[in-house]
Amino acid sequence: MITPKFSVDQDQEFVKVEIHAPHIRATDVELYIEGDEFKFHLAPYFLRLHLPGRVVEDDRATSSYDVAAGIITCKLPKETPGETFEGLDMLTTLLARRVERPQGPLIEVLEEDGGEDMKHESMDEKGDPAFSEAKEFDWQLPQNLPEEPLTEALGGVKYGFNRAYSGYFLHWRERSVDEVCEILDPEITALSDRVEQRETMENGKFDEDYYIADMVNAEDYAHVLQYRTGWWKALRDIQRKASSALTLSSKDQEMMLQLPRKEYLLDDEKTIYLGLVDLLFAYSYDHRVNEGEPTVESAWLISKLSASISGFMVRVG
């Protein structure tokens, strides 16, 4: 089966799905609408979407076919009118299969016997001098909550997107990796230590003379500050329009469809967004200083500027 090109939009009452399927017989189209699931089938095309909200199939649901453009438009009524469906522009997320979280117990009791044996053992220890000494000892020692999450203490150091990676650098110490990494041993360095190492490195490399020279010779990079990126022009176009909605082009949609079709189980979305800001800043800096023309050093520069990459940082929200 072929997954057709498509786009998804919404208003207060409907979710609108536009499917590009030229040269078809519209009378053979099969549609399925139930809950948060929408299916479209017409050989050789098949499309299944998992929407971020619920829709209903009633007399308000409509579909039409533009023969000239080869586009089928399906209007799906929202179960709750006025509800905003988030993430409709994330096409690969809509295509991803549902991943069900395990509902079973996280701890399994293997054996319940042995309680009587422990009871008898405890009775025997009462006559032991060591037991009496331990009983009189003050066990109320000072204690503090660990700075790192319990999951890190149990499962090892994590880094990368959604803190989902570890062990990557155990056997990979190539020179190209060392030129980017600012952490001595990321596999055993806790998050707090990573922050300390990165700040120490940055403070040690700060050059006052270099900073003053940039301030004095500002004309050397004035053209960089005056450079207008493509995003600035796009923002101006949006501001001139009555609507502030951003419409993805067909090229943008094709790029979105090339992303992995999987559903990510995110425990802390704010942490993910903070990491993305870090990457976007590094990329935007390289884009500006090179005036939109990447160089052979762009990958290195972006990696160095991004603390998420070079310093294995995880910004906890």
C-alpha positions in Angstrom: 0.0 0.0 0.0 1.1 3.6 -0.7 0.8 6.3 1.9 -0.5 9.3 0.0 0.5 12.9 0.5 -1.8 14.7 2.9 -2.3 17.7 5.1 -4.4 18.3 8.2 -6.1 21.5 9.3 -8.9 22.4 11.7 -11.4 25.0 12.7 -13.8 25.3 15.6 -16.1 22.5 14.4 -14.1 20.2 12.0 -10.8 18.6 11.3 -10.1 18.9 7.6 -7.9 16.2 6.0 -6.8 16.8 2.4 -5.4 13.7 0.6 -3.6 13.9 -2.7 -4.8 10.9 -4.7 -5.0 11.7 -8.5 -6.6 9.5 -11.1 -9.0 7.6 -8.9 -12.6 6.6 -8.9 -14.1 8.6 -6.0 -17.0 6.2 -5.7 -14.6 3.4 -4.5 -13.2 5.4 -1.5 -13.6 3.8 1.9 -13.5 6.0 5.0 -13.5 5.0 8.6 -14.0 7.4 11.5 -14.1 6.4 15.2 -12.8 8.1 18.3 -9.3 9.5 17.5 -8.8 7.2 14.5 -9.3 8.1 10.8 -8.7 5.7 8.0 -8.8 6.2 4.2 -8.5 3.4 1.7 -8.6 3.2 -2.0 -6.2 0.9 -3.8 -3.3 1.4 -4.0 -3.6 4.1 -1.3 -4.0 3.6 2.5 -3.9 6.3 5.2 -4.4 5.8 8.9 -4.2 8.8 11.3 -4.3 8.8 15.0 -5.6 12.3 15.9 -4.8 14.1 19.2 -8.6 14.4 19.9 -11.8 12.6 19.2 -14.0 13.0 16.1 -17.4 11.5 15.3 -19.1 10.1 12.2 -22.5 11.7 11.8 -24.5 13.6 9.2 -22.1 16.6 9.4 -19.1 14.5 8.1 -18.5 15.2 4.4 -16.0 14.3 1.7 -15.4 15.8 -1.7 -13.1 15.2 -4.6 -11.5 17.8 -6.8 -10.8 16.0 -10.0 -8.5 18.7 -11.5 -6.3 18.9 -8.4 -6.6 15.2 -7.5 -7.4 16.0 -3.9 -10.0 14.4 -1.6 -11.1 16.7 1.2 -12.6 15.0 4.3 -14.3 17.1 7.0 -14.4 15.2 10.3 -16.7 16.7 13.0 -15.1 17.2 16.4 -16.7 15.4 19.3 -16.2 18.5 21.4 -16.7 21.6 19.2 -14.2 24.4 20.0 -11.5 21.9 21.2 -8.1 22.6 19.8 -6.2 19.6 18.5 -2.5 20.1 19.1 0.2 18.9 16.8 -1.7 18.5 13.6 1.3 19.7 11.7 3.4 16.7 13.0 2.4 14.4 10.2 4.7 11.5 11.2 3.2 11.6 14.7 -0.3 11.2 13.2 1.0 8.3 11.2 2.7 6.5 14.1 1.2 3.4 15.5 -0.2 3.5 19.0 2.2 2.3 21.7 0.4 1.1 24.8 2.1 1.5 28.1 2.4 -1.6 30.2 -0.2 -1.7 32.9 1.2 -4.6 34.9 2.8 -4.2 38.3 6.4 -2.9 38.3 7.3 -5.2 41.3 6.5 -8.9 41.4 6.4 -10.9 44.6 8.2 -14.1 43.8 7.7 -15.9 47.2 5.7 -15.1 50.2 7.0 -17.8 52.5 10.0 -17.3 54.7 8.3 -15.0 57.1 8.3 -17.6 59.9 12.0 -18.3 59.4 12.9 -14.6 59.6 10.8 -14.4 62.8 12.7 -17.2 64.5 16.0 -15.7 63.3 15.1 -12.4 64.9 14.2 -14.1 68.2 17.6 -15.9 68.2 19.5 -12.6 67.7 18.1 -11.0 70.9 20.7 -12.8 73.0 23.6 -11.7 70.8 25.7 -8.8 72.3 26.3 -7.4 68.8 22.5 -7.2 68.4 22.1 -5.3 71.7 24.9 -2.9 70.8 23.3 -2.2 67.4 20.0 -1.6 69.1 21.5 1.1 71.4 23.3 2.8 68.5 21.8 6.1 67.2 20.9 5.3 63.6 19.4 8.7 62.9 22.3 9.8 60.7 21.9 13.0 58.6 20.6 12.3 55.1 19.9 14.4 52.0 17.9 13.6 48.9 20.1 12.8 46.0 20.5 15.6 43.5 20.2 13.3 40.6 16.9 11.6 39.8 16.5 8.1 41.2 16.2 6.7 37.7 19.7 8.0 37.0 21.1 6.3 40.1 19.5 3.0 39.2 19.8 3.0 35.4 23.1 4.8 34.9 23.9 8.1 33.3 21.6 9.2 30.5 22.0 11.8 27.8 20.6 12.9 24.5 17.0 13.4 23.3 14.6 12.5 26.1 17.5 11.2 28.2 17.2 8.0 26.2 20.8 7.1 25.5 23.7 5.7 27.3 26.8 3.5 26.6 27.4 5.2 23.2 30.9 6.3 24.1 32.1 3.2 26.0 34.0 1.9 23.0 34.1 5.0 20.8 36.9 7.4 21.5 37.8 8.6 18.1 39.6 11.9 17.6 36.6 13.5 15.9 34.4 12.7 19.0 37.1 14.1 21.4 37.2 17.4 19.4 33.5 18.0 20.2 33.0 16.5 23.7 33.8 18.8 26.6 33.1 16.1 29.3 36.0 13.8 30.2 33.9 10.7 30.7 30.2 11.2 29.9 29.3 7.6 30.7 29.9 8.0 34.4 29.6 11.7 34.9 26.4 12.8 36.7 24.4 15.8 35.5 25.6 18.1 38.3 29.2 17.2 37.5 28.6 17.8 33.8 27.4 21.3 34.6 30.4 22.0 36.8 32.9 20.7 34.1 31.2 22.8 31.4 31.2 26.0 33.4 34.8 25.5 34.4 35.8 24.9 30.8 33.9 28.0 29.6 35.4 30.3 32.3 38.9 29.0 31.6 38.6 29.7 27.9 37.1 33.2 28.3 39.6 35.7 26.9 39.0 39.4 28.0 41.3 40.8 25.3 39.4 38.9 22.6 36.1 40.2 24.0 37.4 43.8 24.1 38.7 43.5 20.6 35.3 42.5 19.3 33.7 45.5 21.1 36.2 48.0 19.6 36.2 46.5 16.1 32.5 46.2 15.7 32.6 47.2 12.1 34.3 43.9 11.3 31.1 42.0 11.9 28.5 44.7 11.3 27.4 43.0 8.1 26.5 39.9 10.1 24.3 41.8 12.4 22.5 43.4 9.4 22.0 40.1 7.7 18.3 39.2 7.2 17.5 35.5 7.4 14.8 33.8 5.4 12.8 33.4 8.7 12.8 37.2 9.2 11.2 37.6 5.7 8.7 34.8 6.5 7.8 36.5 9.7 7.2 39.8 7.9 4.9 38.1 5.5 2.9 36.6 8.3 2.6 39.9 10.1 1.3 41.5 6.9 -1.5 38.9 6.6 -4.7 39.0 8.6 -4.1 35.5 10.0 -1.1 34.6 12.1 -1.4 30.9 11.1 1.7 29.4 9.5 1.0 27.1 6.6 3.5 24.4 5.7 4.4 24.2 2.0 4.4 20.9 0.1 8.2 20.8 0.5 7.9 21.2 4.3 5.3 18.4 4.4 7.5 16.1 2.4 10.3 16.8 4.9 8.0 16.1 7.8 7.0 12.7 6.3 10.7 11.7 6.2 10.9 11.8 10.0 10.7 8.4 11.8 7.1 7.2 12.2 7.0 6.5 15.9 5.3 7.8 19.0 7.7 9.1 21.6 6.8 8.5 25.2 8.0 11.8 26.7 8.2 12.1 30.5 9.1 15.8 30.6 8.1 17.8 27.5 9.5 21.1 29.0 13.0 19.5 29.2 12.7 18.5 25.5 11.7 22.0 24.5 14.6 23.6 26.4 17.0 21.2 24.6 15.5 22.2 21.3 16.1 25.9 22.1 19.7 25.1 22.7 20.1 23.4 19.3 18.2 26.1 17.5 20.4 28.8 19.0 23.6 27.0 17.9 22.1 26.5 14.4 20.9 30.1 14.1 24.3 31.4 15.1 26.1 29.4 12.4 23.4 30.4 9.9 23.9 34.1 10.7 27.7 34.3 10.9 27.9 32.4 7.6 25.0 34.4 6.1 23.1 31.4 5.2 26.0 29.5 3.6 27.1 26.5 5.7 30.8 25.7 5.7 32.8 22.5 6.4 33.1 23.6 10.0 29.4 24.2 10.5 28.7 20.8 12.1 31.7 21.3 14.5 30.6 24.8 15.4 27.0 23.9 16.1 28.1 20.9 18.2 30.5 23.1 20.2 27.9 25.8 20.8 25.2 23.4 21.8 25.7 22.3 25.4 23.3 19.5 24.8 25.8 18.0 22.4 29.3 19.0 23.6 28.4 19.1 27.3 25.8 16.3 27.4 23.5 18.8 29.1 19.9 18.0 30.1 18.0 21.1 31.1 15.5 19.9 33.6 12.3 22.0 33.6 
